Amino acid sequence: MALEIYNVLHRTKEPFEPLHEGKVNMYVCGPTVYDHAHIGHAKTYISFDVVVRYLRYSGYDVLYVQNLTDVGHLLDTGEDRILKKARQAQAVPMQIVETYTRSYFEDMDALGVVRPDISPRASGHIPEQIKMIERLIEKGHAYVSKDGNVYFDVTSWPSFGKLSNRQIEEQQAGVREEVREDKRHPADFALWKIAEPEHILRWDSPWGEGYPGWHIECSAMAHKYLGTTFDIHGGGIDNIFPHNECEIAQSEAANDAEFARYWMLVGTLMVPDEFGIPTKMSKSLGNFYTIKDALKLHRPEVIRMFILGAHYRNPIVFSEEALDAARRGWERIYGAVRLTREKLRTAPEGEAGNAFLDTLEQARRQFISALDDDFNAPGGIAALHELTREVNILLNGEQPVGRAVLEAIDQTYRELGGQVLGIVPEEAESTSGSAEREEGLIRLLIELRAQARADRNFQLSDLIRDRLSELGITVEDRPDGTVWRIN
């Protein structure tokens, strides 16, 4: 089957047909950089990482843009998140932005998330935002209030609410937008706000010194880097209203063209509350776990396995039990990978076991079928688990397996588990310098232990095994030899 995507705009799966053949332009709403990223961010950006990886694996030329919000994202009180953090830390706003931007990319790099091609900042695109606001005013879709603020007039755009299926009459005053007397309609949202005297972040504009609203940044930056209409817009389901809804209205009103053709929104990450009831994880609620803390306890591949174990559109509940289950699943897959690579070290030349190539092709077809079904990562993982079962049967059997077949198995894992899902590490990247010496020493100890076992010196054999275990290295004796892994 060809790739199908669940388009939130139409509430149905649709065949994916890019605007330009062979090329995909994709925009994903990035983080507001005022604190360390949490596991909820990991869910969103690992999910879209797999989308980008699979599109490229499928042969598409992907231009991936993900913004950084460093101004204009207001709390319900109307206070800018960056400014609030700056006051708390007794720092200047851009110092906060730089600190947490670096922290965000450190976390994404550690999780194996491929960096976007372009990561534009809201504060670096003020002229583009002002230009779009001017067009909206000229077209009659925005107005300057008596206080000098600029608002989008939602009554001027009849399709406002089409993504979230909300009608203007259903909107409540003050939802994520500060209720102000200078608005014509309670649902009108800010495009530009005049800065109060104490507001540090401010720029010159035709309407006076001020700063942009939250929503206009994505419209302006998406237009600059991806054009009037582009293929995929991604983000979290929590931002479907008002942020995504406002993006669509102001972009299509300003440009007289469709904004994004496919809307993909990621389900929420939840955590159990004190009664065990799943609750949304968020910084404002104070119940979040940073990615840095999670990485102290779990391998990045295990965190990815946990997140990809549920479909990107579904919510998931974060817990140590769930992560432990993901770890066990990952270890089963990576155990087969390690066994394959260990056997490759001494494998005979030739094509013994060549019939297994049909099994590899079947696994590949099953994997691709799953990912073509709206990037169904759990289905892809299931295909890898089924392949792993077959690989273990083959490699633990009595029949010899030639180098060609082992290389094909390894390549399959590298492509599907590594290149697409990012859960199979590329050993070549970690086997140089001190890491290579460390692995060599481990292999030497494994060989000495094997010799001790052959000599029936079980006291020495057990001592080597126990000391390796203390160092976090698990030794597993199999009928065809001994394999090891770092926990």
QUIFEN-V541066 format. One record per residue. N is the residue number from 1. RES is the residue in three letters. PSI is psi in whole degrees, -180 to 180 (* if undefined). NEAR is the number of other ideal C-beta (glycine too) atoms within 8 Angstrom. D_FIRST is the distance of its C-alpha to the first C-alpha in Angstrom with 2 decimals. Layout:
N_RES_PSI_NEAR_D_FIRST + N_RES_PSI_NEAR_D_FIRST
//
This chain:
1_MET_152_6_0.00 + 2_ALA_163_6_3.79 + 3_LEU_131_9_6.61 + 4_GLU_142_12_8.40 + 5_ILE_135_12_12.11 + 6_TYR_112_10_14.75 + 7_ASN_109_13_17.34 + 8_VAL_-29_10_20.73 + 9_LEU_-35_8_22.33 + 10_HIS_-1_6_20.72 + 11_ARG_41_5_20.10 + 12_THR_158_6_16.52 + 13_LYS_138_8_12.90 + 14_GLU_144_10_12.06 + 15_PRO_137_6_9.53 + 16_PHE_119_9_11.15 + 17_GLU_101_3_13.34 + 18_PRO_156_11_16.23 + 19_LEU_-39_8_19.69 + 20_HIS_126_6_20.26 + 21_GLU_130_4_17.75 + 22_GLY_-4_7_17.15 + 23_LYS_138_11_19.30 + 24_VAL_124_11_18.96 + 25_ASN_126_14_22.15 + 26_MET_133_17_22.24 + 27_TYR_132_17_25.24 + 28_VAL_131_14_25.93 + 29_CYS_123_12_29.23 + 30_GLY_-174_9_31.22 + 31_PRO_158_8_34.12 + 32_THR_117_8_37.64 + 33_VAL_78_12_39.62 + 34_TYR_3_10_42.63 + 35_ASP_173_6_42.13 + 36_HIS_145_10_40.28 + 37_ALA_147_12_36.56 + 38_HIS_180_12_35.74 + 39_ILE_-28_14_32.96 + 40_GLY_-40_12_31.51 + 41_HIS_-39_12_31.02 + 42_ALA_-41_16_29.39 + 43_LYS_-46_13_26.76 + 44_THR_-50_12_25.94 + 45_TYR_-24_13_26.01 + 46_ILE_-39_15_24.36 + 47_SER_-47_14_21.40 + 48_PHE_-24_13_21.18 + 49_ASP_-43_12_22.00 + 50_VAL_-37_15_18.77 + 51_VAL_-49_14_16.91 + 52_VAL_-44_12_18.88 + 53_ARG_-44_13_18.58 + 54_TYR_-38_11_14.79 + 55_LEU_-43_11_14.66 + 56_ARG_-38_10_17.32 + 57_TYR_-33_9_15.77 + 58_SER_-2_7_12.73 + 59_GLY_3_5_15.51 + 60_TYR_147_10_16.48 + 61_ASP_106_7_20.20 + 62_VAL_128_11_20.78 + 63_LEU_111_12_24.12 + 64_TYR_118_10_24.64 + 65_VAL_130_17_27.69 + 66_GLN_118_13_29.13 + 67_ASN_167_14_32.58 + 68_LEU_121_14_35.59 + 69_THR_114_13_37.71 + 70_ASP_12_13_41.34 + 71_VAL_148_13_43.12 + 72_GLY_-11_12_42.88 + 73_HIS_104_9_40.94 + 74_LEU_148_12_43.55 + 75_LEU_170_9_44.32 + 76_ASP_-24_7_45.04 + 77_THR_-9_6_48.67 + 78_GLY_1_6_47.95 + 79_GLU_137_8_48.62 + 80_ASP_131_13_46.52 + 81_ARG_-40_11_44.83 + 82_ILE_-45_16_45.78 + 83_LEU_-39_12_49.38 + 84_LYS_-46_11_49.70 + 85_LYS_-39_11_48.58 + 86_ALA_-41_14_50.91 + 87_ARG_-41_7_53.84 + 88_GLN_-38_6_53.13 + 89_ALA_-1_7_52.97 + 90_GLN_52_5_55.81 + 91_ALA_165_7_53.74 + 92_VAL_151_7_52.84 + 93_PRO_-45_13_49.40 + 94_MET_-22_8_47.97 + 95_GLN_-42_9_49.12 + 96_ILE_-46_15_46.97 + 97_VAL_-47_15_44.01 + 98_GLU_-42_8_44.40 + 99_THR_-48_8_44.90 + 100_TYR_-19_12_41.79 + 101_THR_-46_11_39.58 + 102_ARG_-42_8_40.45 + 103_SER_-43_11_39.96 + 104_TYR_-48_14_36.46 + 105_PHE_-33_9_35.32 + 106_GLU_-45_8_37.08 + 107_ASP_-45_15_35.07 + 108_MET_-41_11_31.70 + 109_ASP_-43_9_32.63 + 110_ALA_-32_9_33.69 + 111_LEU_1_14_30.37 + 112_GLY_21_10_28.49 + 113_VAL_122_10_27.09 + 114_VAL_132_7_26.60 + 115_ARG_144_8_29.03 + 116_PRO_157_10_27.98 + 117_ASP_-35_7_28.74 + 118_ILE_133_9_31.23 + 119_SER_75_10_33.04 + 120_PRO_149_12_35.34 + 121_ARG_145_10_38.12 + 122_ALA_-43_15_39.26 + 123_SER_-19_10_42.88 + 124_GLY_2_6_42.13 + 125_HIS_38_13_40.77 + 126_ILE_-44_9_43.57 + 127_PRO_-40_6_44.30 + 128_GLU_-36_11_40.73 + 129_GLN_-42_15_40.93 + 130_ILE_-42_12_44.35 + 131_LYS_-42_9_43.19 + 132_MET_-39_14_40.35 + 133_ILE_-41_14_42.86 + 134_GLU_-39_9_45.27 + 135_ARG_-41_9_42.71 + 136_LEU_-39_14_42.05 + 137_ILE_-45_12_45.82 + 138_GLU_-36_6_46.29 + 139_LYS_-2_8_43.67 + 140_GLY_15_7_45.29 + 141_HIS_-3_12_42.54 + 142_ALA_160_13_44.65 + 143_TYR_155_8_48.33 + 144_VAL_125_8_50.97 + 145_SER_173_11_52.72 + 146_LYS_-24_4_56.46 + 147_ASP_0_7_56.02 + 148_GLY_-5_9_54.13 + 149_ASN_153_14_50.66 + 150_VAL_130_13_47.74 + 151_TYR_150_14_45.35 + 152_PHE_132_14_42.33 + 153_ASP_102_13_43.30 + 154_VAL_-25_13_40.54 + 155_THR_-15_7_42.26 + 156_SER_-8_7_41.66 + 157_TRP_94_12_37.87 + 158_PRO_-27_3_36.92 + 159_SER_7_7_33.25 + 160_PHE_126_10_34.37 + 161_GLY_3_10_32.61 + 162_LYS_-25_9_29.32 + 163_LEU_-43_12_27.21 + 164_SER_-5_9_29.22 + 165_ASN_37_5_30.17 + 166_ARG_138_9_33.81 + 167_GLN_149_6_36.51 + 168_ILE_-37_11_39.42 + 169_GLU_-21_4_41.82 + 170_GLU_-11_6_40.21 + 171_GLN_144_11_40.69 + 172_GLN_138_6_43.49 + 173_ALA_134_7_45.88 + 174_GLY_2_8_45.64 + 175_VAL_109_7_42.10 + 176_ARG_0_5_41.33 + 177_GLU_129_10_43.63 + 178_GLU_130_8_47.35 + 179_VAL_122_7_49.21 + 180_ARG_144_8_51.50 + 181_GLU_-17_3_54.15 + 182_ASP_6_8_53.29 + 183_LYS_147_10_49.89 + 184_ARG_-35_7_49.74 + 185_HIS_141_9_47.08 + 186_PRO_-28_9_46.31 + 187_ALA_-8_10_42.56 + 188_ASP_139_11_43.30 + 189_PHE_153_12_42.11 + 190_ALA_133_10_43.86 + 191_LEU_-37_15_42.97 + 192_TRP_137_16_46.19 + 193_LYS_135_10_48.90 + 194_ILE_132_11_52.49 + 195_ALA_135_10_53.40 + 196_GLU_162_5_56.14 + 197_PRO_-34_4_59.00 + 198_GLU_-3_4_57.78 + 199_HIS_116_10_54.16 + 200_ILE_-43_8_53.74 + 201_LEU_111_12_50.43 + 202_ARG_147_8_51.37 + 203_TRP_155_8_50.86 + 204_ASP_145_3_52.69 + 205_SER_168_9_51.15 + 206_PRO_-15_4_52.45 + 207_TRP_8_10_52.95 + 208_GLY_174_6_54.82 + 209_GLU_131_8_54.07 + 210_GLY_-154_14_51.10 + 211_TYR_156_12_47.53 + 212_PRO_157_16_44.08 + 213_GLY_170_11_42.32 + 214_TRP_-43_11_39.29 + 215_HIS_-32_13_36.61 + 216_ILE_-27_15_37.65 + 217_GLU_-45_15_36.94 + 218_CYS_-40_12_33.12 + 219_SER_-45_14_33.22 + 220_ALA_-42_13_35.64 + 221_MET_-37_15_33.96 + 222_ALA_-42_16_30.42 + 223_HIS_-41_13_31.95 + 224_LYS_-42_9_33.92 + 225_TYR_-22_10_31.20 + 226_LEU_-8_11_28.02 + 227_GLY_-180_6_29.55 + 228_THR_-44_5_29.93 + 229_THR_135_9_26.24 + 230_PHE_178_14_23.58 + 231_ASP_-59_10_19.93 + 232_ILE_133_15_19.90 + 233_HIS_127_15_22.88 + 234_GLY_161_13_23.03 + 235_GLY_-171_14_25.79 + 236_GLY_149_10_27.07 + 237_ILE_-27_10_27.06 + 238_ASP_-25_6_30.87 + 239_ASN_10_10_31.14 + 240_ILE_-36_12_29.32 + 241_PHE_129_10_32.89 + 242_PRO_-14_10_34.95 + 243_HIS_-58_13_33.56 + 244_ASN_-39_16_30.11 + 245_GLU_-42_15_31.54 + 246_CYS_-37_11_34.43 + 247_GLU_-49_14_32.33 + 248_ILE_-49_12_30.49 + 249_ALA_-51_13_33.76 + 250_GLN_-34_17_35.83 + 251_SER_-48_12_33.22 + 252_GLU_-32_13_32.38 + 253_ALA_-38_13_36.07 + 254_ALA_-37_12_37.18 + 255_ASN_-5_9_34.71 + 256_ASP_41_5_34.10 + 257_ALA_160_7_30.36 + 258_GLU_142_6_27.20 + 259_PHE_-79_13_27.23 + 260_ALA_142_13_23.75 + 261_ARG_-33_9_20.60 + 262_TYR_128_12_18.61 + 263_TRP_121_12_20.73 + 264_MET_122_15_19.77 + 265_LEU_134_13_22.59 + 266_VAL_139_14_23.24 + 267_GLY_161_13_24.99 + 268_THR_147_11_28.62 + 269_LEU_129_14_30.13 + 270_MET_158_12_32.91 + 271_VAL_145_13_35.98 + 272_PRO_137_10_38.22 + 273_ASP_-169_9_41.50 + 274_GLU_-17_3_44.84 + 275_PHE_6_5_44.05 + 276_GLY_9_5_40.60 + 277_ILE_127_6_38.87 + 278_PRO_131_8_35.82 + 279_THR_147_10_36.86 + 280_LYS_135_8_35.23 + 281_MET_129_15_36.02 + 282_SER_154_8_37.77 + 283_LYS_-37_7_40.61 + 284_SER_-28_5_42.58 + 285_LEU_-12_9_42.67 + 286_GLY_18_5_43.72 + 287_ASN_32_8_41.39 + 288_PHE_155_12_39.16 + 289_TYR_125_9_38.68 + 290_THR_155_10_38.48 + 291_ILE_-37_15_35.98 + 292_LYS_-42_9_39.06 + 293_ASP_-42_8_40.40 + 294_ALA_-37_13_37.15 + 295_LEU_-18_12_37.00 + 296_LYS_-24_5_40.52 + 297_LEU_-21_6_39.39 + 298_HIS_146_9_35.82 + 299_ARG_148_7_33.93 + 300_PRO_-34_10_31.44 + 301_GLU_-33_13_28.64 + 302_VAL_-40_12_29.68 + 303_ILE_-42_18_29.60 + 304_ARG_-41_14_26.08 + 305_MET_-42_14_25.14 + 306_PHE_-48_13_26.81 + 307_ILE_-41_12_25.08 + 308_LEU_-6_15_21.55 + 309_GLY_-12_11_22.25 + 310_ALA_149_10_21.60 + 311_HIS_144_9_18.73 + 312_TYR_-28_12_19.91 + 313_ARG_-14_9_20.47 + 314_ASN_150_7_22.70 + 315_PRO_155_9_26.36 + 316_ILE_154_13_27.64 + 317_VAL_123_10_31.24 + 318_PHE_126_12_32.88 + 319_SER_161_8_35.34 + 320_GLU_-33_5_36.71 + 321_GLU_-42_6_35.53 + 322_ALA_-40_11_31.89 + 323_LEU_-36_15_32.33 + 324_ASP_-39_8_34.03 + 325_ALA_-40_9_31.14 + 326_ALA_-38_13_28.79 + 327_ARG_-44_12_31.33 + 328_ARG_-40_8_31.39 + 329_GLY_-42_12_27.63 + 330_TRP_-41_13_27.69 + 331_GLU_-33_9_30.67 + 332_ARG_-44_10_28.95 + 333_ILE_-48_15_26.17 + 334_TYR_-25_13_28.65 + 335_GLY_-42_13_31.13 + 336_ALA_-35_14_28.89 + 337_VAL_-46_12_28.39 + 338_ARG_-42_11_32.16 + 339_LEU_-42_13_32.90 + 340_THR_-46_14_30.69 + 341_ARG_-32_10_32.46 + 342_GLU_-44_9_35.82 + 343_LYS_-30_13_35.39 + 344_LEU_-25_11_34.41 + 345_ARG_-31_6_37.91 + 346_THR_16_4_39.59 + 347_ALA_142_10_36.92 + 348_PRO_152_7_38.20 + 349_GLU_158_6_36.80 + 350_GLY_-178_7_34.80 + 351_GLU_32_7_31.63 + 352_ALA_134_10_32.81 + 353_GLY_20_11_30.00 + 354_ASN_-25_9_27.65 + 355_ALA_-20_6_25.78 + 356_PHE_-16_13_24.31 + 357_LEU_-30_9_22.04 + 358_ASP_-37_7_19.75 + 359_THR_-40_10_19.67 + 360_LEU_-43_12_18.78 + 361_GLU_-38_8_15.83 + 362_GLN_-42_8_14.63 + 363_ALA_-40_15_15.26 + 364_ARG_-44_10_13.41 + 365_ARG_-42_8_10.15 + 366_GLN_-42_12_10.91 + 367_PHE_-49_14_11.82 + 368_ILE_-39_8_8.89 + 369_SER_-40_10_6.62 + 370_ALA_-48_14_9.60 + 371_LEU_-31_14_10.17 + 372_ASP_-20_9_6.94 + 373_ASP_74_11_8.22 + 374_ASP_44_9_11.27 + 375_PHE_51_11_12.56 + 376_ASN_83_10_13.27 + 377_ALA_-40_15_15.97 + 378_PRO_-38_11_17.56 + 379_GLY_-36_13_14.56 + 380_GLY_-41_15_14.72 + 381_ILE_-39_14_18.45 + 382_ALA_-39_10_18.13 + 383_ALA_-39_13_16.29 + 384_LEU_-37_15_19.25 + 385_HIS_-42_11_21.74 + 386_GLU_-42_10_20.60 + 387_LEU_-41_14_20.82 + 388_THR_-41_12_24.19 + 389_ARG_-44_8_25.52 + 390_GLU_-38_11_24.83 + 391_VAL_-44_12_26.30 + 392_ASN_-39_11_29.40 + 393_ILE_-44_8_29.95 + 394_LEU_-49_11_29.77 + 395_LEU_-20_12_31.99 + 396_ASN_3_8_34.48 + 397_GLY_-179_6_34.90 + 398_GLU_-16_2_37.71 + 399_GLN_138_7_35.83 + 400_PRO_151_6_35.99 + 401_VAL_123_12_32.94 + 402_GLY_166_14_33.21 + 403_ARG_-40_10_32.64 + 404_ALA_-42_10_29.66 + 405_VAL_-42_14_27.66 + 406_LEU_-40_13_28.89 + 407_GLU_-37_9_27.89 + 408_ALA_-39_11_24.33 + 409_ILE_-49_12_24.22 + 410_ASP_-43_12_25.75 + 411_GLN_-37_8_23.39 + 412_THR_-46_12_20.32 + 413_TYR_-41_16_22.03 + 414_ARG_-41_11_23.07 + 415_GLU_-56_10_19.67 + 416_LEU_-49_15_17.63 + 417_GLY_-31_12_20.66 + 418_GLY_-63_13_22.68 + 419_GLN_-38_7_20.94 + 420_VAL_-55_14_18.12 + 421_LEU_-22_15_19.78 + 422_GLY_26_13_23.35 + 423_ILE_-6_13_24.72 + 424_VAL_110_13_25.75 + 425_PRO_151_8_28.76 + 426_GLU_104_8_29.51 + 427_GLU_-31_7_32.86 + 428_ALA_-25_5_34.00 + 429_GLU_-16_6_34.41 + 430_SER_13_8_36.84 + 431_THR_45_8_38.78 + 432_SER_156_5_41.27 + 433_GLY_-132_5_44.85 + 434_SER_-35_5_46.01 + 435_ALA_-38_9_42.66 + 436_GLU_-41_9_42.85 + 437_ARG_-41_8_46.45 + 438_GLU_-45_8_45.59 + 439_GLU_-37_9_42.93 + 440_GLY_-40_8_45.44 + 441_LEU_-39_8_48.04 + 442_ILE_-44_11_45.71 + 443_ARG_-37_8_44.94 + 444_LEU_-43_8_48.69 + 445_LEU_-37_10_49.39 + 446_ILE_-41_11_46.74 + 447_GLU_-41_8_48.39 + 448_LEU_-38_10_51.85 + 449_ARG_-41_14_50.70 + 450_ALA_-39_9_49.32 + 451_GLN_-39_8_52.70 + 452_ALA_-39_12_54.54 + 453_ARG_-40_10_52.59 + 454_ALA_-34_6_53.43 + 455_ASP_4_6_57.06 + 456_ARG_28_5_56.89 + 457_ASN_73_8_57.81 + 458_PHE_-24_8_55.75 + 459_GLN_-46_6_57.67 + 460_LEU_-40_10_56.52 + 461_SER_-46_11_52.98 + 462_ASP_-36_8_52.74 + 463_LEU_-45_8_54.38 + 464_ILE_-44_12_51.78 + 465_ARG_-45_10_48.93 + 466_ASP_-40_8_50.56 + 467_ARG_-38_8_51.31 + 468_LEU_-38_13_47.76 + 469_SER_-39_10_46.61 + 470_GLU_-28_6_49.03 + 471_LEU_5_6_47.35 + 472_GLY_24_6_43.93 + 473_ILE_120_11_42.78 + 474_THR_130_9_41.56 + 475_VAL_130_12_42.43 + 476_GLU_120_9_40.67 + 477_ASP_125_4_42.22 + 478_ARG_164_9_39.93 + 479_PRO_-31_3_40.97 + 480_ASP_10_6_39.93 + 481_GLY_-175_6_41.42 + 482_THR_134_10_41.53 + 483_VAL_161_11_38.84 + 484_TRP_162_12_39.37 + 485_ARG_151_11_37.64 + 486_ILE_126_6_38.93 + 487_ASN_*_5_38.59
//
